[in-house]
């Protein structure tokens, strides 16, 4: 019983630390968002085009065990959703917005799934 409670406490502090970094913004942006964006921005022009995103499909295909055709359609739909100004490029701001949104959703779901210490 004590091990389970200790694991919950450690997980709570991990999520709390991640939340604080996320909310603080600057450290999160500097440590994570810039690094992640640079991994997608293969030609380092300051934006991610569809071809750059598409080049990552083989890695995603192996991890998710889905066909390239299915992933390509999903990627196309997702790209259009993230590209809010419809210029066929994902800017750092658009990328940052979607990453922060997804992290917020993840933290909210963790909280909803009875993430209590008591």
HELIX and SHEET records of a PDB file:
HELIX    1   1 UNK A    2  UNK A   24  1                                  23    
HELIX    2   2 UNK A   26  UNK A   28  1                                   3    
HELIX    3   3 UNK A   29  UNK A   33  3                                   5    
HELIX    4   4 UNK A   34  UNK A   40  1                                   7    
HELIX    5   5 UNK A   50  UNK A   55  1                                   6    
HELIX    6   6 UNK A   57  UNK A   64  1                                   8    
HELIX    7   7 UNK A   68  UNK A   82  1                                  15    
HELIX    8   8 UNK A   92  UNK A  112  1                                  21    
SHEET    1   A 2 UNK A  47  UNK A  49  0                                        
SHEET    2   A 2 UNK A  89  UNK A  91 -1                                        
END                                                                             
